[in-house]
Amino acid sequence: CARASRTDPFTGAAQSLVDQITAFKVPQTQAQTQLSQALAQYKANPGNLGAAMPLLQTFATLGKTNEGVAVLDTFLTNTNADLGTLLNIANLYGQFGNQMRRITALGAAGKVGDRLLSNPATDASTLLMLATSVYGPIGDQQRRLLAANRAADVCDRLLANPAADLNTITLAAQAFNAVTDVNNPAHLARL
């Protein structure tokens, strides 16, 4: 064999290829172990998006888009999902490259948002999130402006308090910015 390596010019290249394949197998084995662990964690608590996150990250790393989308589908069909969960699901669909399901998730978030929008106790942060992260991306300008105006109204009341803190002022600026129409002097007056 030592004699063959002196006469065969491809022996070094072949050994290099074997070394590369061996090195490639190690990360694959680690990924499979990680996948098994993440799958076990998810199966132990299938209704918890937080428990599914390691599995979704592993699917993304391994390029298993269809599997990741299938897991997300289970959460999208959960009728008890809150606004934050639905927005996370929409973002994850986008990361998996499935824009149709992303829009579906945003639509589901919009239905939750409608309940929040009709609730007079909904806080300015939630109203602003509805305007910018739900209604804006799905192209519902009427509800986007309604949510942004409600957020701005809540902020007007909060700013009437002389002890308003920096977070309140920042939130108010974002809310006012979301409803600002440079062609409308009433909107500019709020700024």
Disulfide bonds with the S-S distance in Angstrom:
none
